[in-house]
Amino acid sequence: MKNKLEKAILTHNLDEETIIELLSTGIYDDLLFKAADFVRKQYKDDIVHIRGLIEFSNICKQNCKYCGIRRDCKNIDRYRLDKEQILSAAHQAVLKGIKTVVLQSGEDAYFTTDKMAEIISALKNLDLAVTLSIGEKSTEEYRALKEAGADRYLLRIETTDRTLYEKMHPNMSIDNRLRCLRDLKKLGYETGTGCLVGLPGQSPESLARDILFFKELDADMVGLGPFIPAPETPLAGEKGGSLELALKVMALTRLLLPDINIPATTAMEALHPQGRTLALNCGANVVMPNISGCNYSNKYALYPGKSRLTVSPVQTIDYAEKIIQNAGRKTGTTKGFRNE
């Protein structure tokens, strides 16, 4: 296995059988994490990019079984931020030197393409790179958002296992999800995807195929984290995913896609106080502090245990910078595109 990992450092290829073996045992974890960290440093240096995350609506038409803001969750306080609130949060980020904002929401029909284009245009006037994470759209909608100035789009596949995907996503189609991702690539977005690690019914084999899919797609960024059961969902009583397995999926993704951007997600910190620091040592090179504001951060409850919910946007950015410093890394000063 040591020889296979050393070869992967050079070739950025691993066969499915080897990936499955690495996911199925903890024997090689130290070798794997060191290999991923070596590749991360080789391609991304010690720079960690900060993206300001604005969760601007927790209203969603979809009913994904794992999600704490799914349509059928009745006991959450639904909200929308307006354009001025979004721009206010972004302005605070700019004053702290942030170069990228991530606009994330449920699939909320109120935010039409025209409304989103207006918001994107205003954010571009602040000299920000804009990432969108707002779900499945038509080709024409994606094109219009790109023309308005959107730079990146994050749409996690969650699982490439067709049966599991459609079990977890009522009345949704994996084929449409794949169509969306291919459209985004063709339209010139920096395209992000990712998966939930530890979903009920998920196997090492399906996770291995997820990782190989990221490479086949040539994803520009991959976001992933452990499955954390959310209350008032059909999976509330299920066992959650493990941090260790999520870190292994991250490390393997870094090995196979050496120059992409990989965030250290807050879901990892929900399972371990130093979860994001551990992720930075296993291939991650991005952190995304929540700058939505303490009145809203706790309402965007995709899963329980989200961190830093009762502090201001400035404080969450300061905390992210502290994580970077404590990990012995440097905060990026650019917009952090893949090819930079």
Residue pairs with C-beta under 8 A, 6 or more apart in sequence:
1 18
1 21
1 22
1 27
1 28
1 31
2 31
4 14
4 18
5 28
5 31
5 32
5 35
5 255
6 35
8 14
8 35
8 255
8 256
9 35
9 38
9 39
9 255
12 39
12 255
12 256
12 257
12 258
13 256
14 22
14 252
14 255
14 256
16 205
16 208
16 209
16 212
19 208
19 211
19 212
19 252
20 204
20 205
20 208
21 28
22 28
22 32
22 248
22 252
23 204
23 207
23 208
23 245
23 248
23 249
23 252
24 204
26 244
29 244
29 248
32 248
32 251
32 252
32 255
33 247
33 251
33 281
33 282
35 251
35 255
36 250
36 251
36 252
36 254
36 255
36 282
36 283
37 281
37 282
37 283
39 254
39 255
39 258
39 283
40 254
40 258
40 283
40 284
40 285
42 258
43 258
43 259
44 259
44 285
46 328
46 329
46 330
47 285
47 329
47 330
47 331
47 332
47 336
48 280
48 284
48 285
48 286
48 287
48 324
48 327
48 329
48 330
48 331
48 332
49 99
49 100
49 261
49 285
49 286
49 287
49 331
49 332
49 334
49 336
50 98
50 100
50 286
50 287
50 288
50 289
50 317
50 320
50 321
50 324
50 331
50 332
51 98
51 100
51 101
51 102
51 131
51 263
51 286
51 287
51 288
51 336
52 89
52 90
52 93
52 98
52 100
52 101
52 102
52 288
52 289
52 291
52 313
52 317
53 101
53 102
53 104
53 288
53 289
53 290
53 291
53 292
54 81
54 86
54 89
54 90
54 101
54 102
54 103
54 104
54 291
54 292
55 104
55 105
55 290
55 292
55 296
55 297
55 300
56 80
56 81
56 85
56 86
56 103
56 104
56 105
56 111
56 292
57 79
57 80
57 81
57 105
57 106
57 108
57 110
57 111
58 69
58 76
58 78
58 79
58 105
58 106
58 299
58 300
58 301
59 69
59 78
59 79
59 80
59 105
59 106
59 108
59 110
60 67
60 69
60 70
60 71
60 105
60 106
60 107
60 108
60 135
61 71
61 106
61 107
61 108
61 109
62 70
62 71
62 106
62 107
62 135
62 169
62 172
63 70
63 71
63 72
63 170
63 171
64 70
64 158
64 168
64 169
64 170
64 172
65 167
65 168
65 169
65 170
65 233
65 234
65 235
66 168
66 196
66 199
66 227
66 229
66 230
66 233
66 235
67 230
67 233
67 302
68 76
68 230
68 231
68 232
68 233
68 301
68 302
68 303
68 304
69 76
69 106
69 300
69 301
69 302
70 233
73 232
73 233
74 232
75 232
76 232
76 299
76 301
77 299
78 299
79 296
79 299
80 108
80 110
80 111
81 89
81 292
81 296
83 115
83 118
83 119
83 122
85 293
86 103
86 119
86 123
87 119
87 122
87 123
87 126
89 101
89 291
89 292
89 293
89 313
90 101
90 123
90 126
90 128
90 291
91 126
92 291
92 313
92 314
93 101
93 128
93 291
93 313
93 317
94 126
94 127
94 128
96 314
96 317
97 331
97 333
98 128
98 291
98 317
99 127
99 128
99 129
99 332
99 333
99 334
99 335
99 336
100 128
100 129
100 130
100 131
100 152
100 335
100 336
101 123
101 128
101 129
101 130
101 131
101 291
102 131
102 132
102 133
102 154
102 288
103 116
103 119
103 120
103 123
103 130
103 131
103 132
103 133
103 134
104 133
104 134
104 154
104 300
105 111
105 133
105 134
105 135
106 135
107 134
107 135
107 136
108 134
111 134
113 137
113 141
113 144
113 145
116 132
116 134
116 145
116 148
117 144
117 145
117 147
117 148
118 148
120 130
120 132
120 145
120 148
120 149
120 150
121 148
121 149
123 130
123 149
124 130
124 149
128 335
129 151
129 152
129 335
129 336
129 337
130 149
130 150
130 151
130 152
131 150
131 151
131 152
131 153
131 154
131 190
131 192
132 145
132 150
132 152
132 153
132 154
133 153
133 154
133 155
133 192
135 155
136 155
136 172
136 176
136 177
136 180
137 145
137 180
139 183
139 187
142 153
142 180
142 183
142 184
142 187
142 189
143 187
145 153
146 187
146 188
146 189
150 189
151 189
151 190
151 335
151 337
152 189
152 190
152 191
152 192
152 220
152 221
153 184
153 189
153 190
153 191
153 192
154 192
154 193
154 194
154 221
154 223
155 177
155 180
155 181
155 184
155 191
155 192
155 193
156 192
156 193
156 194
156 195
156 196
156 223
156 224
157 165
157 174
157 177
157 178
157 181
157 193
157 194
157 195
157 210
157 213
158 165
158 168
158 169
158 194
158 195
158 196
158 199
159 165
159 168
159 195
159 196
159 199
159 202
159 206
159 210
160 174
160 195
160 206
160 209
160 210
160 213
161 202
161 203
161 206
161 209
162 174
164 199
164 201
164 202
164 206
165 172
165 174
165 177
166 172
166 173
166 174
167 201
168 199
181 191
181 193
181 217
182 217
184 191
185 191
185 217
185 218
190 220
190 221
190 337
190 338
191 217
191 219
191 220
191 221
192 219
192 220
192 221
192 222
192 223
192 261
193 213
193 214
193 217
193 219
193 222
193 223
194 214
194 222
194 223
194 224
195 207
195 210
195 224
195 249
196 202
196 224
196 225
196 226
196 227
196 241
197 207
197 224
197 225
197 226
197 227
197 241
197 242
197 245
197 246
197 249
198 226
198 227
198 239
198 240
198 241
198 242
198 245
198 246
199 227
199 241
200 227
200 235
200 238
200 239
207 245
207 249
210 249
211 249
211 252
211 253
211 256
212 256
214 222
214 253
214 256
214 257
215 256
215 257
218 257
219 257
219 260
220 260
220 261
220 338
221 260
221 261
221 262
221 263
221 286
221 338
222 250
222 253
222 257
222 260
222 262
223 262
223 263
223 265
224 246
224 249
224 250
224 253
224 265
225 246
225 265
225 266
225 267
225 268
226 240
226 241
226 242
226 243
226 245
226 246
226 267
226 268
226 271
227 235
227 238
227 240
227 241
228 240
228 241
228 267
228 270
228 271
228 303
228 304
228 305
229 235
229 236
229 237
229 238
229 239
229 240
229 303
229 304
230 236
230 301
230 302
230 303
230 304
231 304
240 271
242 271
243 268
243 271
243 272
243 275
243 278
246 267
246 268
247 268
247 278
247 279
247 282
248 282
250 262
250 279
250 282
250 283
250 284
251 282
251 283
253 260
253 262
253 283
254 260
254 262
254 282
254 283
254 284
255 283
259 338
259 339
260 338
261 285
261 286
261 336
261 338
262 283
262 284
262 285
262 286
263 284
263 286
263 287
263 288
264 275
264 276
264 277
264 279
264 280
264 284
264 286
264 287
264 323
265 276
265 279
265 288
266 275
266 276
266 288
266 290
266 306
266 307
266 308
267 275
267 303
268 275
268 276
268 278
268 279
269 275
269 276
269 307
270 303
270 304
270 305
270 306
270 307
271 305
272 278
276 284
276 287
276 323
277 323
277 326
277 327
280 287
280 323
280 324
280 327
280 329
281 327
286 336
287 320
287 323
287 324
288 320
289 308
289 313
289 316
289 317
289 319
289 320
290 297
290 300
290 306
290 308
290 309
290 313
290 316
291 313
291 316
291 317
292 300
292 313
293 312
293 313
294 309
294 310
294 311
294 312
297 306
297 308
297 309
297 310
298 306
298 309
298 310
300 306
308 315
308 316
308 319
311 319
321 331
324 330
324 331
325 331
334 340
